[in-house]
Amino acid sequence: MGSVRKASAWLGLVDDNDDERYYDDDYSEGTDSGDAWVTDPRVKVATDTAEEKGRRIGTVTPDSFRDARAIGELFRDGVPVIMNLTAMEPADAKRVVDFAAGLIFGLRGSIDRVSNRVFLLTPADTEIINGEPAAHRSDGFFNQS
């Protein structure tokens, strides 16, 4: 597709039929083995290998308060959860933080603010290690005494 045609398609002046070339004619529907499952794209969890070693962290970016259930289910299973509330309205974000506060109180976890409207929920058996800035360390790498 030429640049004039691309610009016209982008402006909506002509139909963009260029995406038809990306379809594979050999694709056949219904060949699914049945063991694959679809998850909510706003919820991400590490692979099964990490699950076996106990090294999973879930990230959830809810759109509304009804997405808080995913946070609760992950946390209840003992998975640390990073809640990214930047895509939410402030009133709904406050409700989710209140929900998370009740969740961590009930399951004896902790909540830490990572950045503006991003929080880390950690179960009771998880230790958070805060790194000390290199400039304040006495045994630092660049200590040339």
C-alpha positions in Angstrom: 0.0 0.0 0.0 1.4 3.4 -1.0 1.9 6.2 1.4 -1.0 8.2 -0.1 -3.3 5.2 0.2 -2.2 4.6 3.8 -2.8 8.3 4.7 -6.2 8.2 3.0 -7.1 5.0 4.9 -5.9 6.5 8.1 -8.1 9.6 7.5 -11.1 7.3 6.6 -11.4 8.5 3.1 -11.0 5.0 1.6 -11.6 1.5 2.9 -8.5 -0.1 4.3 -8.7 -3.6 2.9 -5.0 -4.1 3.4 -5.5 -6.3 6.5 -7.0 -9.1 4.4 -3.6 -10.2 3.3 -2.7 -11.2 6.9 -5.3 -14.0 7.1 -4.1 -17.5 6.6 -6.3 -19.6 4.3 -5.0 -22.8 5.9 -6.3 -21.9 9.3 -9.1 -24.2 10.4 -11.4 -23.5 13.3 -12.3 -26.1 15.8 -8.8 -27.8 16.0 -8.4 -26.6 19.6 -7.2 -29.4 21.9 -9.4 -28.2 24.7 -6.6 -27.6 27.3 -6.0 -24.0 26.4 -8.0 -21.4 28.4 -8.6 -17.8 28.0 -7.9 -15.3 30.8 -8.7 -11.7 31.4 -5.9 -9.6 29.7 -5.9 -7.3 32.7 -4.7 -10.1 34.9 -1.2 -11.5 34.5 0.4 -14.4 36.5 3.7 -16.0 36.0 4.1 -19.4 34.4 3.5 -22.9 35.9 7.3 -23.3 36.5 7.3 -20.3 38.7 4.2 -21.6 40.5 6.0 -24.8 41.4 8.8 -22.8 42.9 6.5 -20.4 44.7 7.8 -17.4 42.7 4.6 -15.9 41.3 3.5 -12.3 41.3 0.2 -11.2 39.9 -0.4 -7.9 38.3 -4.0 -6.6 38.0 -5.1 -3.4 36.2 -8.8 -3.1 37.0 -11.2 -1.0 35.0 -13.9 -0.8 37.6 -14.7 -2.1 41.1 -16.1 -5.3 39.8 -12.6 -6.4 38.8 -11.6 -6.4 42.4 -12.5 -10.1 42.6 -9.4 -11.0 40.5 -7.3 -9.3 43.1 -8.9 -11.1 46.0 -8.7 -14.5 44.3 -5.0 -14.2 43.6 -4.2 -12.8 47.1 -6.3 -15.6 48.7 -4.1 -18.1 46.9 -1.0 -16.7 48.4 0.2 -14.7 45.4 1.6 -11.2 45.9 -0.4 -8.8 43.7 0.6 -5.5 42.1 -2.6 -3.4 41.8 -2.3 -0.7 39.1 -5.2 1.6 39.6 -4.1 4.3 37.1 -6.8 3.4 34.6 -9.7 3.8 37.1 -11.8 6.7 38.2 -10.7 8.1 41.6 -13.9 7.1 43.4 -13.6 3.5 42.1 -9.9 3.4 42.9 -10.6 4.4 46.5 -13.2 1.5 46.8 -10.6 -1.0 45.4 -8.0 0.3 47.9 -10.6 -0.1 50.7 -11.3 -3.6 49.5 -7.6 -4.4 49.4 -7.2 -3.0 53.0 -9.9 -5.4 54.2 -8.4 -8.2 52.3 -4.9 -7.8 53.8 -6.4 -7.3 57.2 -8.4 -10.5 57.0 -5.5 -12.6 55.6 -2.8 -10.9 57.7 -0.9 -9.5 54.7 0.5 -6.1 54.0 0.0 -3.3 51.5 2.7 -1.0 50.2 2.5 1.9 47.8 4.8 1.4 44.9 4.0 4.7 43.1 1.0 7.0 42.5 -2.1 4.7 42.4 0.1 1.5 42.2 0.1 -0.8 45.3 1.8 -4.1 46.2 -0.3 -6.6 48.3 1.8 -9.2 50.0 0.6 -12.3 51.9 1.7 -12.9 55.5 4.5 -15.3 54.5 6.2 -12.9 52.0 9.1 -10.7 53.0 9.6 -7.3 51.4 13.3 -6.3 51.2 13.9 -2.6 50.7 17.1 -1.7 49.0 19.2 1.0 50.5 20.5 3.6 48.0 24.1 3.1 47.1 25.1 6.6 48.2 24.1 5.9 51.8 25.7 2.5 52.1 29.0 2.3 54.1 30.0 -1.0 52.4 29.1 0.2 48.9 30.7 -0.9 45.7 32.3 2.6 45.1 33.6 3.0 48.6 37.3 3.8 47.9 38.5 4.4 51.5 
